[in-house]
Amino acid sequence: MSNNFSFQTSTLQGRIPVAVIHLKGQIDASTYEQFQASAEKAYQDGARSLLLDLSEVSFISSAGLRALHNIYKLYNDNPSKESSEAIKKGLSDGTYKARQLKLLNPQEDVFKVLKMAGFDMYLDIFHSQKEAISAF
C-alpha cells in the first residue's frame, strides 16, 4: 500500500546554512527508511543543522518516531553527560534541546503523537519557518 510519501531537500541561509527537508505523506513502517535516509543523505552532503518541515505529514507511526530518534542522534553527535542525564530523568526545562535539529509546523495529529512520545522535550517545534531558521 503506497501512501505517496515524498520529500524534497533545500538549504536556507540564516546565521548558518540550514538543510530543510520538506516531507509529505505518512511516515510509517513502509516509509520510515526513506525518511531516515533523507536526513542521513543531507548529513553526508555536509549539513550539520536540519529543519524537518512536517506541515504536509498527516501521520507518524512508532517506526517514524524511531527514525526521528535516530536522526536526532545523528545531528546531536556530542550530547553532554548532563543532557543525557536530564533526558533520562524526563526533565522538561529545555536545557537539553537539540541545537542542530528542529521541527516545523506539524499537523495537529502529528503534534499530539510527538508530544505524547515526549519528543517536544528535546526538539524545538516551530510554526514559522523564519523563526525556526533564526533559532539555529
C-alpha positions as CSV (number, residue, x, y, z in Angstrom):
1,M,0.0,0.0,0.0
2,S,1.6,3.3,-1.1
3,N,0.8,6.5,0.7
4,N,2.6,8.7,-1.8
5,F,5.4,9.6,0.7
6,S,7.9,12.1,-0.8
7,F,10.5,14.6,0.4
8,Q,12.4,17.5,-1.1
9,T,15.6,18.9,0.4
10,S,16.7,22.5,0.2
11,T,19.1,24.8,2.0
12,L,18.2,28.1,3.6
13,Q,20.7,30.6,4.9
14,G,20.3,32.0,8.4
15,R,23.2,32.8,10.7
16,I,24.4,29.4,9.3
17,P,23.2,27.2,6.4
18,V,20.3,25.0,7.4
19,A,19.2,22.0,5.4
20,V,15.4,21.8,5.2
21,I,13.6,18.6,4.4
22,H,10.0,19.1,3.2
23,L,8.2,15.9,3.9
24,K,4.8,14.9,2.5
25,G,2.6,11.9,3.3
26,Q,2.7,9.4,6.1
27,I,5.8,8.3,8.0
28,D,5.2,4.7,8.9
29,A,6.6,1.2,8.6
30,S,6.7,1.4,4.8
31,T,8.3,4.9,4.6
32,Y,10.4,5.4,7.7
33,E,13.6,4.2,6.0
34,Q,13.2,6.8,3.2
35,F,12.6,9.4,5.9
36,Q,15.7,8.5,7.8
37,A,17.8,8.1,4.6
38,S,16.8,11.6,3.5
39,A,18.3,13.1,6.7
40,E,21.4,10.8,6.5
41,K,22.0,11.9,2.9
42,A,21.8,15.6,4.0
43,Y,24.3,14.9,6.7
44,Q,26.6,13.1,4.3
45,D,26.4,16.1,2.0
46,G,27.7,18.3,4.8
47,A,24.6,19.5,6.5
48,R,25.0,19.9,10.3
49,S,21.8,21.8,11.0
50,L,18.5,20.3,9.9
51,L,14.9,21.5,9.9
52,L,12.2,18.9,9.2
53,D,9.1,20.5,7.7
54,L,6.2,18.4,8.8
55,S,3.4,20.6,7.5
56,E,2.4,18.0,4.9
57,V,2.9,14.9,7.1
58,S,-0.5,13.5,8.0
59,F,0.6,10.6,10.2
60,I,3.7,9.4,12.0
61,S,3.9,5.9,13.5
62,S,6.2,4.3,16.0
63,A,8.6,3.4,13.2
64,G,8.6,7.1,12.2
65,L,9.3,8.1,15.7
66,R,12.2,5.6,15.9
67,A,13.6,7.1,12.7
68,L,13.2,10.6,14.1
69,H,15.1,9.5,17.2
70,N,17.9,8.1,15.0
71,I,18.1,11.4,13.1
72,Y,18.3,13.2,16.5
73,K,21.2,11.1,17.5
74,L,23.0,11.7,14.1
75,Y,22.6,15.5,14.3
76,N,23.2,15.7,18.1
77,D,26.5,14.0,17.8
78,N,28.0,15.1,21.1
79,P,25.3,15.3,23.8
80,S,26.8,16.3,27.1
81,K,26.6,13.9,30.0
82,E,24.3,16.4,31.8
83,S,22.0,16.4,28.8
84,S,21.8,12.6,28.7
85,E,21.1,12.6,32.4
86,A,18.4,15.2,32.1
87,I,16.7,13.3,29.3
88,K,16.8,10.1,31.4
89,K,15.1,12.0,34.3
90,G,12.4,13.4,32.0
91,L,13.1,17.0,32.8
92,S,11.4,19.5,30.6
93,D,13.2,22.7,31.3
94,G,14.6,23.0,27.8
95,T,18.3,22.8,28.8
96,Y,18.9,19.8,26.6
97,K,17.0,20.8,23.5
98,A,18.8,19.7,20.3
99,R,20.7,22.5,18.8
100,Q,21.2,21.0,15.3
101,L,17.7,19.6,14.7
102,K,14.3,21.3,14.8
103,L,10.8,20.6,13.6
104,L,8.5,22.9,11.6
105,N,4.7,23.1,11.6
106,P,3.5,19.6,12.4
107,Q,-0.2,19.0,11.8
108,E,-2.3,18.7,14.9
109,D,-2.5,14.8,14.9
110,V,1.3,14.6,14.3
111,F,2.0,17.2,17.0
112,K,-0.1,15.1,19.5
113,V,1.9,12.0,18.8
114,L,5.2,13.9,19.1
115,K,4.1,15.4,22.4
116,M,2.7,12.1,23.8
117,A,6.0,10.3,22.9
118,G,8.0,13.1,24.6
119,F,9.8,14.5,21.6
120,D,8.8,18.0,22.4
121,M,11.0,17.8,25.5
122,Y,14.2,17.7,23.4
123,L,13.2,19.0,20.0
124,D,12.1,22.6,19.4
125,I,8.9,22.8,17.4
126,F,8.2,25.9,15.4
127,H,5.2,27.2,13.4
128,S,7.2,29.8,11.4
129,Q,10.0,28.9,9.1
130,K,11.7,32.2,9.6
131,E,11.7,31.7,13.4
132,A,13.0,28.2,13.0
133,I,15.8,29.2,10.7
134,S,16.8,32.0,13.0
135,A,16.9,29.6,16.0
136,F,19.9,27.8,14.6
